[in-house]
Amino acid sequence: MSDALSQPTASNNSLHSDECGTLAAPAAFLNVSEDTTDPGGANQHDTPLLQLVNVTKRFGGLAAVNDLSFSLQKGEILGVIGPNGAGKSTMVNLIGGSMAPTSGTIFYQGHDVTRLPPNRRAHLGIVRTFQVTQPFMGLDVRENVMVGAFFGQQGLNRTKALRVADEVLERVNLAHKATFKGDQLTIADRKRLEMARALATNPQLLLLDEVMAGLTATEVAQAVELIKQINITGVTILIIEHIVRAIASVSDRILVLHHGRKIAEDEPSQVLSDPKVIEAYLGERYAKKRIQEDISLYSLTVEDPEQSGEDR
C-alpha cells in the first residue's frame, strides 16, 4: 500500500468512526454553544439542514448566482436543473466553500457557515463530488477511497481507514476493482469512485454534480438506484443533473435555475409541467411534445372516456 496514505494528525475538532472503524455519524464542531435552539428560537429539529438566504455571487458585472434562497430538509433529495450557465455548479461551489458569496448567508444545521473554508465544511458533513473525475493516479481504487476516509474522519489509523474503504466500495459496487488504478476504470466506474471517496468522509449532506453525465441508459439507471440507497441510509442529497427523467425519478423536489435565479421549486411533476421551465430549460421541442401528448390524451378522452379514466 502506498506510503502516501499516512495517518493524519488528530485534532480535538474531529470526526470519529466507531470502535470497529465503520461509518458513524459525524460530530459537528461549529464553535457555537451546545444550545439546541437557533438565534430565532426555533428548535434544532425543525431547522433545515441547509438554507441559502438571498445568496448572490458576482464575477465582475455578471451575477452567476442571483439572490438565491431555498432550504433542504434532513433526509431529502433535492434535484437541481437548468441550462448550461444557469449557475448550478457555482451554487455547489458556494455551498461547499470553494467560493464565497458576494452577498447573502448560508446556514447549515441552523448556523452561519458562509465564511467557513471547504475543509471545515467537509468535517461538518458537507461533501461534494466533481463533474470532472480526477482520481489520484498513483493510488489504486481502495487507496483513493482511504484518502476520503482519512480526510473526513480524522484520527483513523490505516486499519480502520482500510475497513471504511472496503465497506464503501461494497456499497458502490466497486469492491471487485479495489486494486485497479484510476486510468483502468471506465467512465461509469470513475463516477462511482468519485462518489465512494465522498461517502468515505461520512457526509450528512452530499452534493452530487452531474454524476450521471456520459453514462449509458443502463448505467444511469444503476446510478439512480445507488443514489436512492445512499439516501435511505440517512444522507441528505443535493444533485445537479441534465438527464431530466433520471432526476425526476430520484428527487423529492426539483429546483430550477435560469441566469442564476430560481424560477421554479416544487415536486418533479409540477416543475416539469411549469411553462417557465419548459421555455427556459426543456426547450421548444419538449414543449411541442408535451402539447402533442395533451392533444392525444384529449382525443382519447373524447373517444373513450371510461378507458381514459382507467388509464389515469
C-alpha atoms as one frame of an Amber mdcrd trajectory, in Angstrom:
protein
   0.000   0.000   0.000   1.260   3.457  -0.855   3.244   5.340   1.777   1.299
   8.433   0.718  -1.506   7.233   2.973  -0.145   8.037   6.386  -2.218   8.650
   9.467  -3.242  12.301   9.747  -2.764  14.261  12.916  -5.849  14.055  15.093
  -7.404  17.209  16.422  -9.920  17.965  19.122 -12.355  19.034  16.401 -12.504
  15.733  14.583 -14.980  13.260  13.223 -14.796   9.730  14.523 -15.547   6.214
  13.422 -16.884   3.708  15.885 -14.634   1.164  17.579 -14.702  -1.069  14.501
 -13.830   1.746  12.120 -17.218   1.614  10.408 -19.056   4.757   9.436 -20.594
   6.618  12.358 -22.491   9.880  12.494 -20.240  12.940  12.112 -19.601  15.035
  15.184 -20.103  18.673  14.199 -17.824  21.384  15.534 -19.284  24.740  14.669
 -17.644  26.617  17.536 -21.059  27.540  18.875 -22.777  26.762  22.119 -24.491
  23.430  22.713 -27.877  25.161  22.841 -30.424  23.258  20.742 -32.214  26.362
  19.526 -31.174  28.747  16.788 -30.988  32.526  17.360 -34.628  32.832  16.293
 -35.724  30.388  18.969 -36.678  27.509  16.669 -35.946  24.009  17.808 -32.963
  22.471  16.033 -35.083  19.531  14.868 -37.295  21.971  12.902 -34.352  23.760
  11.326 -33.443  22.933   7.694 -30.203  21.046   7.283 -29.185  23.569   4.627
 -30.578  27.016   3.944 -29.470  29.682   1.484 -30.800  33.191   2.096 -30.509
  35.820  -0.661 -27.195  34.390  -1.878 -25.518  36.196  -4.776 -22.183  35.507
  -6.455 -20.866  38.073  -8.919 -17.917  37.814 -11.279 -17.393  41.414 -12.269
 -20.725  42.543 -13.653 -22.068  39.004 -14.104 -24.282  37.515 -11.400 -23.683
  33.771 -11.740 -25.992  33.215  -8.756 -28.534  35.945  -8.163 -30.467  36.405
  -4.908 -30.942  32.658  -4.425 -32.939  31.370  -1.468 -34.010  27.795  -0.723
 -33.811  25.208   2.026 -33.145  21.490   2.221 -34.549  19.322   4.982 -32.649
  16.428   6.504 -33.264  13.224   4.544 -34.445  14.939   1.359 -33.168  14.584
  -2.180 -33.265  17.942  -3.942 -32.680  17.904  -7.687 -31.287  20.998  -9.402
 -31.696  21.552 -13.123 -31.132  24.418 -15.511 -29.460  25.195 -18.836 -25.701
  25.492 -19.162 -24.524  28.683 -17.498 -27.512  28.808 -15.145 -25.265  28.918
 -12.055 -25.694  25.334 -10.833 -22.018  24.490 -10.301 -21.346  27.948  -8.863
 -24.107  27.258  -6.341 -22.429  23.963  -5.356 -19.084  25.777  -5.038 -20.728
  28.256  -2.677 -22.310  25.534  -0.545 -19.090  23.504  -0.483 -16.978  26.528
   0.438 -14.610  26.731  -2.538 -16.195  30.104  -3.341 -17.505  32.819  -1.052
 -20.735  34.617  -1.923 -20.718  38.284  -2.784 -23.714  38.688  -0.508 -26.216
  36.548   1.344 -25.944  33.851   4.001 -25.544  30.072   4.008 -26.846  28.205
   7.045 -26.033  24.601   7.917 -27.899  22.990  10.811 -29.121  26.473  11.697
 -25.651  28.014  11.948 -23.961  30.514   9.648 -21.188  28.749   7.690 -20.907
  31.370   4.938 -17.216  32.053   5.561 -16.044  28.590   6.605 -13.378  27.039
   4.305 -14.073  23.783   2.421 -12.127  21.559   4.825 -14.130  22.808   7.820
 -17.378  22.232   5.961 -16.269  18.735   4.995 -15.588  17.931   8.637 -19.102
  19.154   9.420 -20.528  16.732   6.880 -20.856  18.872   3.724 -19.137  16.889
   0.973 -19.239  17.163  -2.820 -18.300  15.352  -5.996 -16.991  16.999  -9.159
 -18.150  16.946 -12.779 -14.675  16.011 -13.995 -13.474  12.940 -12.127  -9.840
  13.124 -11.025  -8.738  10.012  -9.152  -5.259  10.015  -7.653  -3.498   8.181
 -10.458  -0.652   6.914  -8.265  -3.104   5.161  -5.964  -5.405   2.218  -6.549
  -9.168   2.408  -6.059  -9.060   1.308  -2.412  -6.343   3.824  -1.575  -8.287
   6.605  -3.318 -11.225   5.912  -1.033  -8.949   5.742   2.005  -7.937   9.340
   1.278 -11.577  10.327   1.757 -11.772   8.339   4.983  -8.631   9.968   6.383
  -9.828  13.446   5.428 -13.364  13.198   6.706 -12.799  11.018   9.768  -9.636
  12.356  11.360  -7.883  10.108  13.813  -8.324   6.886  11.838  -5.389   4.547
  11.604  -4.607   2.546   8.455  -6.556  -0.490   9.577  -9.739   1.433  10.278
  -9.415   3.547   7.101  -8.997   0.359   5.099 -12.118  -1.080   6.698 -14.107
   2.070   5.864 -12.824   1.999   2.270 -13.792  -1.633   1.772 -17.230  -1.015
   3.247 -17.853   1.921   0.902 -16.553   0.043  -2.146 -19.064  -2.705  -1.426
 -21.848  -0.118  -1.272 -20.979   1.380  -4.676 -20.235  -1.999  -6.292 -16.523
  -1.355  -6.851 -15.081  -3.892  -4.433 -14.072  -6.183  -7.294 -11.908  -3.385
  -8.712 -10.287  -2.305  -5.453  -6.751  -2.860  -6.771  -7.319  -1.150 -10.136
  -5.606   2.146 -10.898  -7.657   5.169 -11.869  -6.703   5.001 -15.550  -8.017
   1.418 -15.725 -11.567   2.430 -14.870 -14.483   3.104 -17.203 -16.320   6.442
 -17.039 -19.079   4.828 -15.000 -16.566   3.345 -12.551 -14.789   6.680 -12.206
 -18.117   8.260 -11.295 -18.650   5.551  -8.692 -15.153   6.125  -7.327 -15.902
   9.837  -7.025 -18.999   9.002  -5.002 -17.096   6.428  -2.935 -14.447   8.957
  -1.901 -17.192  11.353  -0.850 -19.052   8.653   1.093 -15.868   7.645   2.914
 -15.805  11.083   4.561 -19.112  10.134   6.234 -21.246  13.008   4.897 -24.515
  14.324   6.219 -25.063  16.456   3.100 -23.829  15.055  -0.216 -23.569  17.415
  -3.206 -23.561  15.471  -6.484 -22.501  17.473  -9.544 -23.585  15.666 -12.736
 -22.619  12.171 -11.616 -24.640  10.669 -14.482 -23.091  12.677 -17.319 -21.643
  10.462 -20.041 -23.295   7.271 -18.795 -25.358   4.801 -20.812 -29.065   4.333
 -20.080 -28.298   1.190 -18.073 -25.565   2.952 -16.100 -27.889   5.885 -15.418
 -30.497   3.506 -14.004 -27.832   1.939 -11.780 -26.681   5.379 -10.617 -30.260
   6.354  -9.737 -30.652   3.198  -7.651 -27.330   3.840  -5.891 -28.348   7.409
  -5.026 -31.620   6.142  -3.571 -29.753   3.574  -1.486 -27.369   6.237  -0.169
 -30.310   8.440   0.768 -32.018   5.576   2.628 -29.006   5.393   4.954 -29.760
   8.935   6.145 -27.625  11.046   3.803 -29.308  14.213   2.542 -28.579  14.793
  -1.149 -28.493  17.766  -3.489 -27.994  16.572  -7.053 -27.330  18.541 -10.235
 -28.191  16.707 -13.422 -29.213  17.296 -17.042 -30.947  13.949 -17.524 -34.483
  15.040 -16.730 -36.062  11.587 -16.426 -33.343  10.466 -14.033 -33.531  13.487
 -11.770 -37.326  13.374 -11.771 -37.278   9.744 -10.647 -34.833  10.276  -7.794
 -35.776  13.714  -6.401 -38.322  14.664  -3.751 -38.291  18.218  -5.093 -36.694
  19.936  -8.073 -35.253  23.448  -8.112 -34.733  25.168 -11.465 -32.098  27.836
 -12.073 -32.020  30.201 -15.042 -29.476  33.038 -15.363 -28.569  32.499 -11.726
 -32.117  32.909 -10.444 -34.586  30.382  -9.108 -37.545  30.193 -11.482 -39.282
  27.131 -10.018 -39.167  24.837  -6.990 -41.700  22.081  -6.392 -42.382  18.387
  -6.773 -40.983  16.940 -10.049 -44.364  16.597 -11.779 -45.239  20.210 -11.016
 -41.877  21.611 -12.069 -41.692  19.710 -15.344 -45.109  20.991 -16.373 -44.337
  24.610 -15.477 -44.406  26.775 -18.651 -41.433  28.841 -17.427 -39.341  25.696
 -17.013 -40.367  24.302 -20.393 -39.434  27.563 -22.074 -36.174  28.178 -20.189
 -34.764  24.699 -19.930 -36.650  21.889 -21.584 -36.902  23.808 -24.831 -39.244
  24.195 -27.751 -39.013  20.560 -28.859 -40.092  19.341 -25.430 -42.886  21.909
 -25.319 -44.215  20.704 -28.674 -44.020  17.104 -27.483 -45.996  17.960 -24.335
 -48.632  19.744 -26.413 -48.914  16.737 -28.723 -49.261  14.408 -25.727 -52.006
  16.632 -24.319 -53.824  16.580 -27.662 -53.546  12.791 -27.806 -54.875  12.446
 -24.264 -57.750  14.793 -25.068 -58.625  12.774 -28.167 -58.595   9.559 -26.141
 -60.857  11.140 -23.538 -63.382  12.219 -26.156 -63.384   8.851 -27.927 -63.447
   6.583 -24.870 -63.785   8.452 -21.563 -64.148   5.264 -19.495 -60.934   3.776
 -20.902 -59.162   7.086 -20.414 -60.259   7.171 -16.803 -58.870   3.686 -16.229
 -55.536   4.682 -17.764 -55.247   7.631 -15.442
